[in-house]
Amino acid sequence: MISRRDFLRATAAASALTIGSGLGPLGRAAAQQRITQADILRFDPLGTVTILYVADTHAQLMPLHFREPSVNLGVGEVKGMPPHLTDAEFRNYFKIAAGSADAFSLTADDFVALAKNYGRMGGMDRIATLIGAVRAERGDDKVLLLDGGDSWQGSWTSLQTKAQDMVDVMSALKLDAMVGHWEFTYGAERVKQIADSAPFAFLAQNIRDNEWQEPVFEARKMFERGGATIAVIGQALPRTAVANPRWMFPNWEFGIREEDIQKQVDEARAAGASIVVLLSHNGFDVDRKLAGRVKGLDVILTAHTHDAMPGLIKVGNTVLVATGSHGKFVSRLDIEVKDKKVADIRFKLMPVFSDAIKPDPAMTALVEKVRAPFARDLAREIGKTDSLLYRRGNFNGTFDDLICNAMMAERDAEIVLSPGFRWGGTLIPGDAITWEQITNATAITYPNCYRNQMTGTQIKEVLEDVADNIFHPDPYFQGGGDMVRMGGMGYAIDISKPMGSRISAMTHLKSGKPIEASKTYTVSGWASINENTQGPPIWDVVAAHVAKVSTVKIEPNTAVKVTGT
Amino acid sequence: MILKSVEKTRRETLAMAAIAGLAAILAPRLSLADEQAVAAEIKKLYGDKKFESGKIKLDVPEIAENGLVVPVNVDIESPMTDADYVKSVHVFAEGNPLPAVVSYRFTPACGKASASTRMRLAETQNIVCIAEMSNGKLHMAKANVKVTIGGCGG
């Protein structure tokens, strides 16, 4: 696998990186409480081609807080390797000073204090400014803009407009191509309709009609930039049909289809491509494995697992880019081509500090326009929070605790299950909880909050199944996301064990008694992948609870005991 | 080819899981796949003959997207001439109540020895494929298919 030396070699070549100096340009600026747009954009240009890359924006049009995970465990060969490093380990690896702007944007500890210093990140009008500045510097004919998917889902406005808000915004950014995952939860017909009419390409080599094995989308597109031919191959989330409701796209089949990627690479080279890019929603560990098995990929633009890394990871001759999520970062890759081959690559993960970047007025106006029909709803204040509310973490997040508490209270359940989604904004203590904040963590097309009976055995089977999807030692069996969140029940997990023996010590928290295998419990949950799931939408359940408690306070969650790390 | 019947408790689990929400079509089986049953079937056909690896390309998904219709493709490397061809191919599923899934017979006139079908798999298990060549040699290949509850994808 990738040694630290490989990594350092890759980053050494990328001299424009903000890492490597302990206090890089941003670190110094941060120490003085000044980060400017010029600091963020500063880049020593290389060659004739620039790729700009965003992914997993989850339909976030406005600046927000998003806390990175403090628990993100790797298993097997990638244990202890990036992106499975957090806080001090992450900062040490990437040479980032504690308390710096980079530390704020990339790590979790001290988040509340740093959030007050550095403000919100992202916002499509700030992203538009960065993209516009790079295009102005390099020339439109040298710049390719790519989106790694999960850009149409995650907000009330995207849900209400069936992604039209994001399609309009991404079209205005002059996006060249994208790939998908959550996009498919708008249903096959809507996705095809957009893909067939949008001004950008919707690429996916690994989706086939399950009867005839015909491709559903264009697999690859060739672009001419800066005198070079760039092939972009799309790879949708291979596990979409098991991770999300298959009934929404019943005739599609996914999978990794490694051999077909190889064919695409070989065809692209034969057709004259100097640069071959995989625009991938595989997830980082899957892409790292794939990079060692598919030959001839120059760049893999990774997504899905929401990792943000201020350096390139190199596997053989392939570099991997992890650009983060929620619009917090825009990646810039300058590529020098010699003799129809990639000669050098320079990279920077540009942090989108919303207070430092002047909004692009045209994009501000467009964002306002698409939000206008929902503005009153979005701003509606339901309550406030005294606690930090965040999503990320392998086993729990405080926003998930809030959702679990809401289901326990509103659905009168003994045990509740909430999916380990990695999207949704972070609220800091003192923040208002608005309709927008609640729906940023819940806006999906299958939101029904069910209530029914499950035995202890069935609950264990669910936990084992989800755990195997995260902690299987072979990345090709990892589907992304985090552990299902539990309310009303504690358990122990040994992540090093095989499926079926990771979970133990399941305890009913209220009574302190062990969960009995054959006993039946009243269980509530949401985001069922089964058709016709009954129950109120989860956002109504959460809003009702928040309105009742008025001020949310989340107690520390010690219900999950983790070993085998 | 479609395999029937899941034991009763599985069926109940399925019904529960279907309502329970996080679950998809099939409950996971933390599997006690019946390797012996497959071995017994093979012994009935070929006694104690030895199997070689190679020649067989057994293409099954590593994770089933729909356990009710799991695609299986087999492709046996052979010139398919009168002197050297694939006589028969058998596919077994270790986790099924009746392990023999399908058998194909070929002649040189087939041109190539490849076939596709779909299996119903109730749980994670190994799929075994054996090929009998015209010279009497036997080949074997094995692949695991994971059947998952699914959901929760981030």
Contacts between the chains, C-beta under 8 A, distances in Angstrom:
chain1	res1	chain2	res2	distance
A	181	B	153	7.8
A	237	B	153	7.1
A	239	B	63	6.7
A	239	B	153	6.2
A	240	B	153	7.3
A	241	B	65	3.9
A	241	B	66	7.2
A	242	B	24	6.8
A	242	B	63	6.2
A	242	B	65	6.0
A	242	B	148	5.5
A	242	B	150	3.7
A	242	B	151	7.9
A	242	B	153	7.4
A	243	B	150	6.2
A	243	B	151	6.8
A	243	B	152	6.9
A	243	B	153	2.2
A	243	B	154	7.7
A	244	B	151	8.0
A	244	B	153	5.8
A	246	B	24	7.5
A	246	B	65	6.7
A	246	B	66	6.6
A	253	B	65	6.0
A	254	B	65	6.5
A	255	B	61	5.9
A	255	B	65	7.5
A	256	B	62	7.9
A	304	B	154	7.3
A	305	B	154	7.5
A	306	B	154	7.6
A	417	B	21	7.6
A	417	B	22	6.0
A	419	B	22	7.7
A	419	B	151	6.7
A	419	B	152	4.4
A	419	B	154	7.9
A	420	B	152	5.5
A	420	B	154	6.3
A	421	B	152	7.7
A	421	B	154	5.3
A	422	B	154	4.3
A	423	B	154	7.3
A	450	B	19	7.4
A	450	B	20	7.6
A	450	B	21	4.6
A	452	B	19	5.0
A	452	B	20	6.1
A	452	B	21	7.5
A	453	B	16	7.5
A	454	B	16	6.4
A	454	B	20	5.2
A	455	B	16	7.3
A	457	B	13	7.7
A	458	B	13	6.3
A	458	B	16	5.7
A	458	B	17	6.5
A	458	B	20	6.4
A	458	B	27	7.6
A	461	B	13	7.5
A	461	B	17	7.9
A	461	B	27	6.1
A	461	B	28	5.5
A	461	B	30	7.6
A	461	B	149	7.1
A	462	B	20	7.5
A	462	B	22	5.2
A	462	B	23	7.0
A	462	B	149	6.2
A	464	B	28	6.7
A	464	B	30	6.5
A	465	B	28	4.8
A	465	B	148	5.7
A	465	B	149	4.3
A	465	B	150	7.7
A	466	B	22	7.8
A	466	B	149	7.7
A	466	B	151	7.7
A	466	B	152	5.4
A	468	B	148	7.6
A	469	B	148	6.9
A	469	B	152	7.2
A	469	B	153	8.0
A	476	B	62	6.1
A	477	B	62	6.7
A	477	B	63	6.7
A	477	B	146	6.6
A	479	B	63	8.0
A	479	B	153	5.3
A	480	B	153	5.7
A	480	B	154	4.7
A	481	B	152	5.2
A	481	B	153	5.0
A	481	B	154	2.8
A	482	B	154	6.4
A	484	B	22	6.8
A	484	B	152	5.5
A	499	B	28	7.7
A	499	B	30	6.2
A	499	B	124	7.9
A	500	B	30	3.2
A	523	B	20	6.8
A	525	B	20	7.7
A	525	B	21	5.1
A	525	B	22	6.1
A	526	B	21	7.6
A	527	B	21	7.8
A	527	B	22	7.9
A	527	B	151	6.7
A	527	B	152	7.3
A	528	B	20	7.8
A	528	B	21	3.2
A	528	B	22	6.3
A	528	B	23	7.9
A	528	B	151	7.0
A	529	B	21	8.0
A	529	B	22	7.5
A	529	B	23	8.0
A	529	B	24	5.5
A	529	B	150	5.8
A	529	B	151	4.6
A	530	B	18	5.8
A	530	B	19	7.7
A	530	B	21	6.3
A	530	B	23	7.0
A	530	B	24	7.0
A	533	B	21	5.8
